[in-house]
């Protein structure tokens, strides 16, 4: 008599292979999703810089010294944005920052921070929860 079906060993091997694939694929997929969301921050910061330059052209300053920037950007689904004006009067400097919201990139709040200033100097303060000091916007890996 012929029996159809799978043996217990065959099922266990299949479960082990699927588990191994999940262990490798899930972190890669999570990282892929985070990279797609980071684009939201860098695009908003680039747009923010353009708006600040337009404000400067109209007013010959970036706002009140030691205050917040006169141009606002609303928080996105993944990042909050802040901007501080420099201390000189009239203000000729600012720094705009994007900070990740808790759980938005599969991490804690502030695990990703990106900045830009009036000189178009881009920087990454935190990436995947680790403090970094890069003069670019990291999106993938640790190199610009």
C-alpha positions as CSV (number, residue, x, y, z in Angstrom):
1,X,0.0,0.0,0.0
2,X,1.4,3.4,-1.0
3,X,1.2,6.4,1.4
4,X,0.9,9.9,0.2
5,X,2.2,12.9,2.1
6,X,5.3,14.3,3.8
7,X,7.4,12.8,6.5
8,X,8.1,14.7,9.7
9,X,11.7,15.2,8.7
10,X,10.7,16.8,5.4
11,X,8.3,19.2,7.2
12,X,10.9,20.1,9.8
13,X,13.5,20.9,7.0
14,X,10.9,23.1,5.3
15,X,10.1,25.0,8.5
16,X,13.8,25.5,9.2
17,X,14.4,26.9,5.6
18,X,11.5,29.2,5.9
19,X,12.7,30.4,9.4
20,X,16.2,31.0,8.1
21,X,14.8,33.0,5.1
22,X,12.7,35.1,7.5
23,X,15.6,35.8,9.8
24,X,17.6,37.1,6.8
25,X,14.8,38.8,4.8
26,X,12.9,40.6,7.6
27,X,15.8,43.0,8.7
28,X,16.6,43.7,5.0
29,X,13.0,44.5,4.3
30,X,12.7,46.8,7.4
31,X,15.9,48.6,6.3
32,X,14.4,49.0,2.8
33,X,11.2,50.5,4.2
34,X,13.2,52.9,6.4
35,X,15.3,54.2,3.4
36,X,12.1,55.0,1.6
37,X,10.8,57.0,4.5
38,X,14.1,58.9,5.0
39,X,13.5,60.5,1.6
40,X,10.6,62.3,3.2
41,X,13.0,64.1,5.5
42,X,15.7,65.0,3.0
43,X,13.1,66.3,0.5
44,X,11.4,68.4,3.2
45,X,14.7,69.9,4.4
46,X,15.7,70.7,0.8
47,X,12.3,72.5,0.3
48,X,12.7,74.2,3.7
49,X,16.1,75.6,2.6
50,X,14.5,77.1,-0.6
51,X,11.8,78.7,1.4
52,X,14.3,80.2,3.9
53,X,16.3,81.6,1.0
54,X,13.2,83.2,-0.4
55,X,12.5,84.7,3.0
56,X,16.1,86.0,3.1
57,X,15.7,87.6,-0.3
58,X,12.6,89.5,0.8
59,X,13.8,90.5,4.3
60,X,17.6,90.4,4.2
61,X,17.7,88.2,7.3
62,X,16.6,84.7,8.4
63,X,14.4,85.9,11.3
64,X,14.8,87.0,14.9
65,X,18.2,86.2,16.4
66,X,18.2,83.1,18.7
67,X,14.6,82.4,17.8
68,X,12.8,79.9,15.6
69,X,12.7,80.3,11.9
70,X,9.9,82.4,10.3
71,X,9.1,79.7,7.8
72,X,7.4,76.6,9.1
73,X,7.2,73.0,7.8
74,X,4.5,70.8,9.1
75,X,5.5,67.5,10.6
76,X,5.2,64.5,8.3
77,X,4.1,61.0,9.1
78,X,7.7,60.0,9.9
79,X,9.6,63.2,10.9
80,X,9.2,66.4,12.9
81,X,11.0,69.5,11.8
82,X,12.5,72.3,13.7
83,X,14.6,75.4,12.8
84,X,16.8,77.7,14.9
85,X,18.1,81.1,13.8
86,X,21.7,82.1,14.6
87,X,22.7,84.6,17.3
88,X,24.0,87.4,15.0
89,X,21.8,90.5,14.4
90,X,20.7,90.7,11.6
91,X,20.5,86.9,11.5
92,X,22.5,85.5,8.7
93,X,22.5,81.8,9.8
94,X,20.0,79.1,10.6
95,X,19.9,75.3,11.1
96,X,16.9,73.2,10.1
97,X,16.6,69.7,11.6
98,X,14.4,66.7,10.8
99,X,14.0,64.2,13.7
100,X,12.3,60.8,13.3
101,X,9.1,60.1,15.2
102,X,8.9,57.1,17.5
103,X,8.0,53.9,15.6
104,X,7.9,55.6,12.2
105,X,11.0,54.0,10.9
106,X,10.8,50.9,13.1
107,X,12.8,52.6,15.8
108,X,12.6,55.0,18.8
109,X,12.1,58.7,18.5
110,X,15.1,60.6,17.4
111,X,17.0,57.6,16.0
112,X,17.4,59.5,12.7
113,X,18.3,63.2,12.6
114,X,19.2,65.2,9.6
115,X,20.2,68.9,9.3
116,X,20.8,71.6,6.8
117,X,21.9,75.2,7.2
118,X,22.1,78.4,5.2
119,X,25.3,77.3,3.4
120,X,23.6,74.1,2.2
121,X,25.8,72.1,4.5
122,X,23.9,68.8,5.1
123,X,24.6,66.6,8.1
124,X,23.5,63.4,9.7
125,X,23.5,63.5,13.6
126,X,22.0,60.1,14.2
127,X,21.5,57.1,11.9
128,X,19.8,53.9,13.0
129,X,20.1,55.1,16.6
130,X,23.9,55.6,16.6
131,X,25.5,59.0,16.9
132,X,27.3,59.9,13.7
133,X,29.1,63.0,12.5
134,X,28.7,63.0,8.7
135,X,28.7,66.0,6.5
136,X,26.0,64.5,4.2
137,X,22.6,62.8,4.5
138,X,23.0,59.1,5.2
139,X,20.3,57.0,3.7
140,X,22.0,53.6,3.3
141,X,25.1,52.3,5.1
142,X,27.7,54.5,6.8
143,X,29.2,56.2,3.7
144,X,28.0,59.2,1.8
